[in-house]
Amino acid sequence: MNKTPLTREQIAQRIAQDLPDGCYVNLGIGIPTLCGNHIPKDREVILHSENGVLGGGPKPAPGLEDPNLINAGKEFITLLPGGSFSHQADSFSMTRGRHVDFAVLGGMQVSARGDLANWKVPGAPMGAIGGAMDIASGAKQVFVAMTHVTNKNEPKIVNQLSYPVTALKCVTRIFTDIAVIDVTPQGLVLREIAPGFTVEDVQGMTEPRLSMATALREIAA
């Protein structure tokens, strides 16, 4: 069977499956913003963007973009009925006050204990942490969306971070192009694997030792 890593859209679709009805969710820049396009039709998921949008919807159809309606990544979005706007300071009060149920953030590294690095590569002259530290620390649960390895085939899931830290012990679940992994007090638990990949494949691209979920299954995205 061919090994088929998930696309960016498929990662976002898989994450959206785990967002429960009635939850408030902050979507970070990159793959996370795609989640707004894949919310199941039978669920109300209230999307939050730290630039002051609550109740955002999917990407608008071509030609229907509103230049005044963007997310924190400066991408065009829509606003669902009941959506609202606020001052950015009030929007950050929502994250800092732990009123956000889930944050979906991109990642450069995640450690075995759930530490997150997602704003700067070591040695890079510049980096912009933006609101990531507040969001990662303030959300009740943090989902990380990323590729499993770097473009140099180095693991992004590591024993200890070597990149500048965003927040410590914040990540609860990791979604990559080949696996879904839970961060637990007992260590990392492999829950799902992309089509064609084996446990050995995933472990070979992951620095910490993985435990297997009782009901290990193939990713359905």
C-alpha positions as semicolon CSV with decimal commas, in nm:
position;residue;x (nm);y (nm);z (nm)
1;M;0,000;0,000;0,000
2;N;0,129;0,345;-0,088
3;K;0,227;0,574;0,196
4;T;0,009;0,880;0,163
5;P;0,081;1,175;0,393
6;L;-0,213;1,403;0,457
7;T;-0,236;1,733;0,272
8;R;-0,271;2,062;0,461
9;E;-0,645;2,058;0,393
10;Q;-0,674;1,700;0,519
11;I;-0,490;1,785;0,841
12;A;-0,731;2,075;0,894
13;Q;-1,029;1,853;0,818
14;R;-0,911;1,592;1,068
15;I;-0,868;1,856;1,339
16;A;-1,216;1,995;1,273
17;Q;-1,361;1,651;1,349
18;D;-1,236;1,684;1,708
19;L;-1,390;2,026;1,777
20;P;-1,712;1,964;1,974
21;D;-2,043;2,140;1,934
22;G;-2,064;2,471;2,120
23;C;-1,691;2,523;2,170
24;Y;-1,492;2,844;2,128
25;V;-1,182;2,796;1,913
26;N;-0,888;3,021;1,827
27;L;-0,730;2,938;1,491
28;G;-0,362;3,020;1,444
29;I;-0,189;3,116;1,121
30;G;-0,119;2,856;0,850
31;I;-0,284;2,513;0,852
32;P;-0,509;2,606;1,150
33;T;-0,692;2,875;0,953
34;L;-0,806;2,605;0,709
35;C;-1,011;2,440;0,986
36;G;-1,283;2,701;0,936
37;N;-1,358;2,544;0,598
38;H;-1,421;2,198;0,747
39;I;-1,645;2,244;1,052
40;P;-1,909;1,966;1,040
41;K;-2,248;2,099;0,929
42;D;-2,424;1,966;1,240
43;R;-2,203;2,159;1,485
44;E;-2,183;2,516;1,602
45;V;-1,815;2,598;1,655
46;I;-1,747;2,961;1,742
47;L;-1,420;3,071;1,580
48;H;-1,210;3,338;1,749
49;S;-0,932;3,547;1,597
50;E;-0,715;3,760;1,825
51;N;-0,748;4,067;1,606
52;G;-1,103;4,100;1,741
53;V;-1,333;3,863;1,552
54;L;-1,569;3,619;1,722
55;G;-1,792;3,398;1,510
56;G;-1,583;3,381;1,196
57;G;-1,680;3,149;0,916
58;P;-1,512;2,976;0,622
59;K;-1,308;3,139;0,350
60;P;-1,525;3,353;0,120
61;A;-1,593;3,253;-0,238
62;P;-1,372;3,422;-0,500
63;G;-1,498;3,770;-0,573
64;L;-1,690;3,798;-0,246
65;E;-1,399;3,898;-0,025
66;D;-1,459;4,187;0,217
67;P;-1,133;4,384;0,267
68;N;-1,251;4,482;0,615
69;L;-1,305;4,122;0,726
70;I;-0,979;3,936;0,787
71;N;-0,826;3,707;1,048
72;A;-0,501;3,754;1,240
73;G;-0,309;3,614;0,943
74;K;-0,453;3,886;0,716
75;E;-0,656;3,627;0,525
76;F;-1,012;3,694;0,411
77;I;-1,283;3,528;0,620
78;T;-1,661;3,543;0,651
79;L;-1,874;3,626;0,954
80;L;-2,153;3,390;1,059
81;P;-2,489;3,511;1,195
82;G;-2,437;3,628;1,552
83;G;-2,069;3,705;1,492
84;S;-1,916;4,013;1,649
85;F;-1,613;4,239;1,660
86;S;-1,418;4,375;1,955
87;H;-1,112;4,578;2,039
88;Q;-0,796;4,368;2,019
89;A;-0,733;4,421;2,390
90;D;-1,073;4,272;2,471
91;S;-1,005;3,985;2,233
92;F;-0,681;3,904;2,418
93;S;-0,868;3,924;2,749
94;M;-1,076;3,636;2,619
95;T;-0,768;3,420;2,566
96;R;-0,589;3,528;2,883
97;G;-0,904;3,472;3,087
98;R;-0,928;3,108;2,972
99;H;-1,253;3,165;2,784
100;V;-1,122;2,983;2,474
101;D;-1,186;2,608;2,481
102;F;-0,940;2,511;2,207
103;A;-0,652;2,677;2,030
104;V;-0,533;2,526;1,702
105;L;-0,177;2,643;1,643
106;G;0,102;2,568;1,399
107;G;0,418;2,415;1,539
108;M;0,790;2,400;1,468
109;Q;0,860;2,165;1,760
110;V;0,660;1,990;2,031
111;S;0,835;1,818;2,320
112;A;0,747;1,490;2,487
113;R;0,579;1,677;2,773
114;G;0,381;1,912;2,548
115;D;0,607;2,217;2,533
116;L;0,554;2,421;2,215
117;A;0,793;2,616;1,991
118;N;0,626;2,787;1,698
119;W;0,764;3,134;1,642
120;K;1,133;3,133;1,554
121;V;1,402;2,905;1,412
122;P;1,734;2,923;1,602
123;G;1,978;3,155;1,428
124;A;1,711;3,336;1,229
125;P;1,763;3,713;1,244
126;M;1,396;3,784;1,313
127;G;1,090;3,621;1,459
128;A;0,741;3,736;1,552
129;I;0,572;3,559;1,841
130;G;0,258;3,770;1,802
131;G;-0,018;3,643;2,028
132;A;0,095;3,281;2,031
133;M;0,230;3,286;2,387
134;D;-0,095;3,427;2,531
135;I;-0,310;3,189;2,329
136;A;-0,105;2,876;2,402
137;S;-0,097;2,955;2,773
138;G;-0,459;3,067;2,801
139;A;-0,654;2,812;2,596
140;K;-0,802;2,519;2,785
141;Q;-0,670;2,276;2,523
142;V;-0,410;2,325;2,251
143;F;-0,410;2,129;1,926
144;V;-0,095;2,159;1,713
145;A;-0,103;2,123;1,334
146;M;0,225;2,060;1,153
147;T;0,421;1,829;0,929
148;H;0,582;1,542;1,117
149;V;0,938;1,628;1,011
150;T;1,126;1,932;0,881
151;N;1,231;1,977;0,518
152;K;1,560;1,820;0,630
153;N;1,373;1,513;0,761
154;E;1,446;1,604;1,123
155;P;1,178;1,519;1,382
156;K;0,954;1,800;1,495
157;I;0,830;1,593;1,790
158;V;1,134;1,588;2,016
159;N;1,241;1,494;2,367
160;Q;1,326;1,855;2,453
161;L;1,281;2,177;2,259
162;S;1,585;2,323;2,086
163;Y;1,388;2,612;1,935
164;P;1,280;2,923;2,130
165;V;0,987;2,836;2,357
166;T;0,635;2,962;2,302
167;A;0,470;2,798;2,606
168;L;0,543;2,507;2,838
169;K;0,326;2,197;2,893
170;C;0,042;2,342;2,686
171;V;-0,012;2,095;2,399
172;T;-0,282;1,831;2,442
173;R;-0,296;1,678;2,091
174;I;-0,067;1,681;1,787
175;F;-0,199;1,645;1,431
176;T;0,063;1,585;1,162
177;D;0,059;1,468;0,803
178;I;0,115;1,109;0,919
179;A;-0,026;1,077;1,271
180;V;-0,253;1,193;1,552
181;I;-0,075;1,184;1,889
182;D;-0,202;1,267;2,238
183;V;0,018;1,430;2,501
184;T;-0,058;1,264;2,836
185;P;0,104;1,267;3,183
186;Q;0,234;0,919;3,098
187;G;0,390;1,029;2,769
188;L;0,294;1,047;2,402
189;V;0,019;0,814;2,281
190;L;-0,018;0,732;1,911
191;R;-0,391;0,732;1,826
192;E;-0,409;0,734;1,446
193;I;-0,182;0,675;1,147
194;A;-0,208;0,802;0,789
195;P;-0,291;0,547;0,517
196;G;0,000;0,319;0,423
197;F;0,219;0,412;0,722
198;T;0,312;0,174;1,001
199;V;0,381;0,224;1,370
200;E;0,749;0,172;1,291
201;D;0,737;0,447;1,028
202;V;0,591;0,697;1,274
203;Q;0,826;0,600;1,554
204;G;1,123;0,633;1,320
205;M;1,030;0,997;1,257
206;T;0,955;1,074;1,623
207;E;1,226;1,132;1,883
208;P;1,035;1,040;2,203
209;R;0,912;0,686;2,256
210;L;0,545;0,646;2,161
211;S;0,286;0,433;2,338
212;M;0,006;0,282;2,132
213;A;-0,361;0,361;2,188
214;T;-0,579;0,060;2,261
215;A;-0,788;0,132;1,951
216;L;-0,512;0,244;1,713
217;R;-0,668;0,320;1,374
218;E;-0,612;0,475;1,032
219;I;-0,678;0,848;0,997
220;A;-1,011;0,918;0,830
221;A;-0,983;1,266;0,680
